[in-house]
Amino acid sequence: MSKSQVLGCSFAILLLVSLADSAKECIQCFGGTADCVGLNKVQCTRENAAVTAYRMSHIFPDAQAMTPASDSYYCAEASYSVFVSGENPNLPQIPEFPEFPENTQVVFKVKGCIFAPTGNLCDKNVDVNGQFSCRYCSSDNCNSAISLGCSFLVLIGCLIFTRFLSN
């Protein structure tokens, strides 16, 4: 096999590997800490990206406006934590989230797919007491390094294979 054929074959293999890994996958969960224990991985779709942005908008109001519908997806994670007490009645209104008795630590989490943001959707949180966190990224499974490690191993394997063919 000539060097140009090996080089062409290498590019074809790398192209196929990159296309095979092009579907965005994110970890998804909505609710309290117990709801987000397992790694529920989902393929990003328009539907689940819209749902995640809607749920995030209860604690980060710009989430829907800054993630217009597109074919480009990110993974996002947002959370809100507060100690519920008679002195802290100012809580966000989160649909489908239960009422909690006083003297309870409450955590609300949102993880999932979102459309590519047009700005920093984590800049502004709702004006209530509590602790907020928010982040988003463009790689598969933001909370897991497994996908990146597998892609790297496939790339190394392809390079070794093409080196073997060229000898």
Buried (B, 14 or more C-beta within 10 A) or exposed (E): EEEEEBEEBBEEBBEEBEEEBEEBBBBBBBBBBEBBEEEBBBEBEEEBBBBBBBBBBBBBBBBBEBBEEEEEBBBBBBBBBBBBEEEEEEBBEBEEBEEEEEEEEBBBBBBBBBBBBEEEBBEBBBEBBBEBEBEBEEBBBBBBEEBEEEBEEBBEEBEEBBEEEBE
